[in-house]
Amino acid sequence: MAEANWTSVSEFVLLGLSERQDLQPLIFAGLLATYLVNLVGNSVLLLAVWADTQLHSPMYFLLSQLAVVDMSFTSITLPQALVHILTQHRAIPFASCMGQVFVFLAVGNMEGYLLAAMAYDRYVAVCDPLRYAAVVTRSLCLKMVAASLAVVIPHSLLHTVMAAQLRYCGNCLQHFFCDVPALLRLPCTRPFANELVISTQGVLLVMAPSTFILASYTRIGVAVARLRSAQALRKALSTCGSHLTVVTLFYGTVTWIYFHPDSSYAHAQVRQVVIFYTVVAPALNPLIYSLRNKDVATALTRVRRKVLARGA
């Protein structure tokens, strides 16, 4: 029993995005710029939702939660990656690596469930607009967020504990942070139990929100098709366009990474897609909602005017 809990490594070495020294300044600048865009964009979005009373609605409460998740998603990995590039010290203690796995899984899955909650909000807004205020309340949104946390935290804990109990015969990760697929390439024996849990419980947990989103947009599409009106189509697109764009970015990359038959962290192409999923997409989300959503754009304008008026 003691041997089952024993690990042969005390730390992991994160090889990063490239081992070429001449590319390190470029990689550092790109990651830092994207991280700053993420922090500034999502902070401004949070400020707009908090400061503008016209955005004090369930939809924008969920959007504010998504902004927090997006900032957390990159903050789990990027500061560490930036320090590793600067110092060239790429080791991470075993316990810190497992902690990063847990938080990354929890936050990443939380994003999927928040997008599902937002899909339900958009479904009610398009298909049952007269009852929207009565159905989608702040209380319901709080319950959906709490239920999502109740699902993703045990899931993340399960995968973290199973990864921590493996016996590792190598400690060099082909990645810039600790992620389960990269870790499962290092055990002394093939981790059948971990692979089984990922292919069953893991797939079900990831597919549940995506299936719900697909069902919601199918119902929206059917409802809009019945109206047979160009104006109704434009209204539906304006209502759902930003959310649909974010969903496509998120699930498009997740599906490619984790369900691509030839995917391997040893391949540079896969690592590039991982960067887009974990770094670029969270930075794009506030820009998408600001540029494609008239309410958010108008609110940002009002907040800016208030700040300028106070400054004068």
C-alpha positions in Angstrom: 0.0 0.0 0.0 2.9 2.3 0.8 4.4 1.6 -2.6 1.2 2.7 -4.3 1.6 6.2 -2.9 5.3 6.5 -3.6 6.6 8.7 -6.4 10.1 8.5 -7.9 10.4 12.3 -8.5 10.3 15.3 -6.2 10.0 17.9 -9.0 9.2 18.2 -12.6 11.0 20.1 -15.3 8.8 22.1 -17.6 10.5 22.2 -21.0 8.4 25.2 -22.1 7.2 26.1 -25.6 10.7 25.9 -27.2 14.2 25.0 -26.1 15.7 27.4 -28.7 17.4 30.2 -26.7 17.0 32.7 -29.6 13.2 32.4 -29.4 12.9 33.0 -25.7 12.7 36.8 -25.8 10.0 36.6 -28.5 8.1 34.0 -26.6 8.4 36.1 -23.4 7.1 39.2 -25.1 4.2 37.4 -26.7 3.1 35.7 -23.5 3.4 38.9 -21.4 1.5 41.0 -24.0 -1.3 38.5 -24.2 -1.5 38.2 -20.4 -1.7 41.9 -20.0 -4.5 42.1 -22.6 -6.3 39.4 -20.7 -6.0 41.2 -17.3 -6.9 44.6 -18.7 -9.7 43.5 -20.9 -11.4 41.3 -18.3 -10.9 43.9 -15.6 -12.5 46.6 -17.7 -15.4 44.2 -18.4 -15.8 43.6 -14.7 -15.7 47.3 -14.0 -18.4 48.0 -16.6 -20.7 45.3 -15.2 -20.1 46.5 -11.6 -20.4 50.3 -12.3 -23.2 50.4 -14.9 -26.7 49.7 -13.4 -28.1 48.7 -16.8 -25.8 45.7 -16.8 -27.0 44.5 -13.4 -28.8 41.6 -14.9 -28.4 37.8 -14.7 -26.7 37.6 -18.2 -24.1 40.1 -17.2 -23.6 38.5 -13.8 -22.7 35.3 -15.6 -20.4 37.3 -17.9 -18.6 38.8 -14.9 -18.1 35.2 -13.6 -16.6 34.2 -17.0 -14.3 37.2 -16.8 -13.0 36.1 -13.4 -12.5 32.5 -14.7 -10.6 33.8 -17.8 -8.2 35.8 -15.7 -7.7 32.9 -13.3 -7.2 30.5 -16.2 -4.1 32.3 -17.5 -2.9 33.4 -14.0 -2.5 29.7 -13.1 0.1 29.1 -15.8 1.5 32.3 -17.4 3.3 34.0 -14.5 5.2 30.8 -13.8 6.0 30.4 -17.5 7.3 34.0 -17.7 9.5 33.5 -14.6 10.9 30.3 -16.1 11.8 32.0 -19.3 13.5 34.9 -17.4 15.4 32.7 -14.9 15.9 29.6 -17.1 15.1 27.6 -13.9 12.2 25.4 -15.1 11.7 23.1 -12.2 8.4 23.0 -10.3 8.0 21.0 -7.0 5.9 17.9 -7.2 3.3 19.3 -4.8 3.1 22.6 -6.7 2.6 20.7 -9.9 -0.3 18.7 -8.5 -1.8 21.9 -7.1 -1.6 23.5 -10.6 -3.3 20.4 -12.1 -6.2 20.7 -9.7 -6.8 24.4 -10.1 -6.3 24.3 -13.9 -8.8 21.5 -14.3 -11.3 23.2 -11.9 -11.1 26.6 -13.7 -11.1 25.1 -17.2 -14.1 23.0 -16.6 -15.8 25.8 -14.8 -15.6 27.9 -18.0 -17.5 25.2 -19.9 -20.3 25.1 -17.3 -20.5 28.9 -17.3 -20.9 28.9 -21.0 -23.7 26.3 -20.6 -25.4 28.5 -18.1 -25.1 31.4 -20.5 -26.5 29.3 -23.3 -29.6 28.6 -21.2 -29.9 32.4 -20.6 -29.8 33.0 -24.3 -32.3 30.2 -25.0 -34.9 31.7 -22.7 -34.2 35.2 -24.0 -34.9 34.1 -27.6 -37.5 31.4 -27.2 -39.5 32.7 -24.2 -38.8 36.5 -24.0 -42.0 37.4 -22.1 -41.1 35.1 -19.2 -37.4 35.8 -19.3 -37.3 38.1 -16.2 -39.4 35.6 -14.2 -37.4 32.5 -15.3 -33.7 33.7 -15.4 -33.2 35.4 -12.0 -30.1 36.3 -10.1 -31.0 33.5 -7.7 -31.1 31.0 -10.5 -27.7 32.2 -11.8 -26.2 31.8 -8.3 -27.5 28.3 -8.1 -26.1 27.4 -11.5 -22.7 28.7 -10.5 -22.8 26.8 -7.2 -23.9 23.6 -8.9 -21.1 24.0 -11.4 -18.5 24.3 -8.6 -20.0 21.2 -6.9 -19.4 19.2 -10.1 -15.9 20.5 -11.2 -14.2 20.5 -7.8 -14.6 16.7 -7.1 -13.8 16.0 -10.8 -10.5 18.0 -10.5 -9.7 16.4 -7.1 -10.2 12.9 -8.5 -7.8 13.4 -11.4 -5.2 15.2 -9.2 -5.2 12.5 -6.6 -4.9 9.8 -9.3 -2.0 11.6 -11.0 -0.2 12.1 -7.6 -0.3 8.4 -6.9 1.4 7.4 -10.1 5.0 6.2 -10.0 7.0 8.4 -12.4 10.2 7.3 -14.1 10.8 10.7 -15.8 10.3 14.3 -14.8 10.6 16.3 -18.0 7.2 17.6 -19.2 6.8 18.7 -22.8 4.8 21.7 -21.8 4.9 25.1 -20.0 2.6 24.0 -17.2 1.5 20.8 -15.5 -1.4 19.2 -17.4 -2.8 15.7 -17.0 -2.1 14.5 -20.6 1.5 15.6 -20.4 2.0 14.0 -17.0 0.5 10.6 -18.2 3.4 10.3 -20.6 5.9 9.9 -17.7 4.8 7.0 -15.5 6.9 3.8 -15.4 3.9 1.7 -16.5 1.0 2.6 -18.6 -1.6 4.4 -16.4 -4.7 2.3 -17.4 -6.8 3.5 -14.5 -6.2 7.2 -15.3 -6.9 6.6 -19.0 -10.1 4.8 -18.2 -11.3 7.6 -15.9 -10.4 10.2 -18.5 -12.2 8.4 -21.3 -15.4 7.8 -19.2 -16.0 10.2 -16.4 -13.8 12.9 -17.9 -15.4 12.8 -21.3 -18.9 12.8 -19.7 -18.1 15.8 -17.6 -16.7 17.7 -20.5 -19.4 16.7 -23.0 -22.3 17.5 -20.6 -22.1 21.3 -20.9 -21.3 21.1 -24.6 -24.3 18.9 -25.3 -26.5 21.3 -23.3 -25.1 24.2 -25.3 -25.8 22.4 -28.6 -29.3 21.5 -27.5 -30.0 25.1 -26.5 -28.8 26.5 -29.8 -30.8 23.8 -31.7 -33.9 25.0 -30.0 -33.0 28.6 -30.7 -32.4 27.7 -34.4 -35.8 26.0 -34.6 -37.6 28.9 -33.0 -35.9 31.4 -35.3 -36.6 29.3 -38.4 -40.3 29.2 -37.6 -40.5 32.9 -37.6 -39.1 33.1 -41.1 -38.2 36.7 -40.7 -34.9 38.4 -41.5 -35.4 40.8 -38.7 -35.9 37.9 -36.2 -32.7 36.3 -37.5 -30.7 39.5 -37.0 -32.1 39.9 -33.5 -31.2 36.3 -32.6 -27.7 36.8 -34.0 -27.3 40.0 -32.0 -28.5 38.2 -28.9 -26.4 35.1 -29.3 -23.5 36.2 -31.5 -20.9 37.0 -28.8 -21.7 33.9 -26.8 -21.6 31.6 -29.8 -18.3 33.0 -30.9 -16.7 32.4 -27.5 -18.2 28.8 -27.4 -16.8 28.1 -30.8 -13.3 29.3 -29.7 -13.4 27.3 -26.5 -14.9 24.0 -27.6 -13.2 24.0 -31.0 -9.7 24.0 -29.4 -10.6 21.7 -26.5 -12.1 19.1 -28.9 -9.0 19.3 -31.2 -6.6 18.9 -28.3 -8.2 16.2 -26.3 -10.0 14.2 -28.9 -7.6 14.4 -31.8 -6.4 10.9 -32.5 -2.8 12.0 -33.3 -2.5 14.6 -30.5 0.6 14.5 -28.5 2.4 17.2 -26.4 5.6 16.2 -28.2 4.2 17.8 -31.4 4.8 21.5 -31.7 1.5 22.0 -33.5 -0.5 20.6 -30.6 1.4 22.9 -28.2 0.5 25.9 -30.4 -3.2 24.9 -30.2 -2.8 24.6 -26.4 -1.4 28.1 -26.2 -4.5 29.4 -28.1 -6.8 27.6 -25.8 -5.2 28.5 -22.5 -3.7 31.9 -23.3 -5.1 33.6 -26.4 -8.8 32.7 -26.2 -9.3 34.0 -22.6 -7.8 37.3 -23.8 -10.1 37.5 -26.8 -13.3 36.9 -24.8 -13.6 40.4 -23.3 -12.8 41.9 -26.7 -15.5 39.8 -28.4 -18.1 40.8 -25.8 -17.1 44.5 -26.0 -17.1 44.7 -29.8 -20.0 42.5 -30.6 -22.3 43.4 -27.7 -23.9 46.8 -28.0 -24.9 46.9 -24.3 -21.4 46.3 -23.1 -19.9 48.8 -25.6 -22.5 51.4 -24.5 -21.8 50.7 -20.8 -18.1 51.1 -21.3 -18.7 54.5 -23.0 -20.9 55.6 -20.1 -18.3 54.5 -17.5 -15.5 56.3 -19.4 -17.6 59.5 -19.5 -18.2 59.3 -15.7 -14.5 58.8 -15.0 -13.6 61.8 -17.3 -16.3 63.9 -15.7 -15.0 63.2 -12.2 -11.4 63.9 -13.3 -12.5 67.3 -14.7 
